[in-house]
């Protein structure tokens, strides 16, 4: 799972609420965010009104997950985010298959 946070200052409350809702919805369906492959992407880092990355991380990190800064509409950070979550999924599959 990838949570893409909007780095704009005015979207900070929405990020926190969305992450809370994600966790709640997963629990309602029998999943635990803390046990799922998970990556946090801080998007829109090219805009002038962004929250510092350290502040975003302090507010949004849930389990020491990998964090990537990105500018999705320019492709920046997208592949790194995809590689990180794919690696976690593969490790999880390997662990669950006993290999």
N, C-alpha and C positions, 0 to 999 in steps of 0.2 A: 504494500500500500504506500502511496505517496501522498503526503499532505502538502499542497502548494499554498503557501501563505502569501498574501498580498502585502508587500513591504511598505505600502503607503501609510503614513501616520494615521489618516482618517479611517483606515480599514483595520486597525489593531483590535478594537473591540470585536469586530466581526470575525477576525481570525480566531480569537479566544473562544468565542461562542461556537464557531464551526467545529473547532477541535473538540470541545466539550460534547457537542451533538454527535460527532462521529463516534466518540468513545461510548456514549450512551446507546446509540443505534447498534453498534457492534455487540454490546452486552445484551441487548434485547434479542439479538439473533444468535446468541450463544458463543460469541467470539470475544477475545480479550486482546485489546490493542497491544498490551505488553508482551504478548506471545506471537504476534504477527510480524512478518518481515515489514519494515517500516522505514521510510526516509522522509525527511523534512526538506522542502525546497523553499527558499526565500526568493520570491519572484519580484519582478519589476524593480530590480536594483539600479536601473539606469535613470529612474525618475528623481527629480530634485527634492521631493517631500517624503523621503523614506526614513523609517525608523532605523537607527544603527543596528547592524547585524547582531551585535552582542545583546542588545536589548530584546530583539525578537527571539533570539535563542533562549534567553533567560525566561521568557514568558511562555514559549511554545515547546521547548524540548520536553519530552515525556520519559524517555528511557535511554538516554545517551545514544540516540540514533544518529546516523550520518546526516549532516546538514550541508546543503549546497546552495550557493547564491546563484541566481539566474536572471536572465532576460529572455523569457520564453519566445517572444515574437522575433528574436534575433538568433534563437537556437543556443544561446549561451547557458551552460549549466544543464541543459536538457539531457544530453547523452550521459553525462556524469551521474545524474540522478537515476536514469534508467539502468545504467551499469550497476550502481550500488544496490538498487532494489532487486535486480535480477540475481546478483550474487547472493543476497540474503535468501531469496526464494530457493535457489539451487542448494545452498547449505541446509536449509530446512528440509527440503526433499531428501537430501542425502541422509540427514539425521533420522528422518522418519522411516526410511527404507532400510536402515540398519547398515548402510554402506558407508 
